[in-house]
Amino acid sequence: METNTKRWLGFIASAFAALLTLSSVVPAAELVGNVVFSGEAVADAVISIEGVKLEGQPDATVYEIDHRDLNFVPHVLAVRTGSAVRFENSDGMPCRIYSTSSAGNFVLRRQDGKPMTITFDRAGVIQVRCADHGRMYAYVIVKENPYFALTDAKGQYEISNVPPGRYTLQVWYEGKVIKSKTIEVGTAKQTIDFKASRPQPNVRAGRVLDPISLTPAEDRVPGSIFSHVLEALTSSPHSNAGIPVQECAGSKIP
């Protein structure tokens, strides 16, 4: 009798705990849509909910950017704060990777062809460049919440598990915020499309940028982030001058 009573009490406790769990689940919606510039679908645009900061465990995924066929692949990578990005080199040639972005300035000097990893702890847009191949550049977009997506080749995006509320939904493309709109999210799936004129190319981002001879004058001002990065790029491998190669502001290099 006592055993049956304990069994029933255990069953009731489990059922009550399950009921509490179900009642605490917040309903969430899915946002989908297309991004079109001047009538053409746009790939590699980042759609994101702005102004919402969520604390939590960093993404355990180690993302990857490869030096392949004299390009950074992928060209755009969107991650959460605290995410690690590993830089590979399939081309197997010298490549000094750097960034002067305020959200994460760093220098990676590959000596032996091994991958190098950075953890991005600060939200923002990081433009990644190669000092040895001036036309190579990529973007790492670091966000404070998981409500973002990258458009595919058809210009389509999908953001899941968005809690109900009023938000700002933003479109970023090639170094620029192209458009934003205020949205009301309920519990139903919503389709939100973005249409705009194709933006002018980010000329500075795509042109040849030799870090020594062709650096814009405003970036060569003593004391600027770029001047410190140049010093780190051109100093000896063991020099601690300028921005340290082993540990950089806004980023951590294991």
QUIKAMO-V958457 format. One record per backbone hydrogen bond with DSSP energy under -1.0 kcal/mol. CO is the residue of the C=O (numbers start at 1). NH is the residue of the N-H. Records with the same first field share a line. If there is no record, write none. Layout:
BEGIN
CO: NH / NH
END
This chain:
BEGIN
1: 5
2: 6
3: 7
4: 8
5: 9
6: 10
7: 11
8: 12
9: 13
10: 14
11: 15
12: 16
13: 17
14: 18
15: 19
16: 20
17: 21
18: 22
19: 23
20: 24
29: 162
30: 190
31: 159
32: 192
33: 157
34: 194
35: 42
36: 196
37: 40
40: 37
45: 151
46: 172
47: 149
48: 170
63: 86
65: 88
66: 68 / 73
67: 91
71: 68
73: 66
75: 139
77: 141
79: 143
80: 83
83: 120
84: 63
85: 118
86: 65
87: 116
88: 67
95: 110
96: 131
97: 108
98: 129
99: 106
101: 104
106: 99
108: 97
116: 87
118: 85
119: 252
120: 82
124: 142
126: 140
128: 138
129: 98
133: 136
136: 130
138: 128
139: 77
140: 126
141: 79
142: 124
143: 81
144: 54
146: 148
147: 49
149: 47
151: 44
152: 155
155: 35
156: 152
157: 33
159: 31
162: 29
165: 185
167: 183
168: 50
169: 181
170: 48
171: 178 / 179
172: 46
173: 176
176: 173
179: 171
181: 169
183: 167
185: 165
190: 32
194: 36
196: 38
201: 203
202: 206
203: 207
216: 219
217: 220
221: 224
224: 228
225: 229
226: 230
227: 231
228: 232
229: 233
230: 234
231: 235
236: 239
248: 251
249: 105
250: 121
252: 119
END
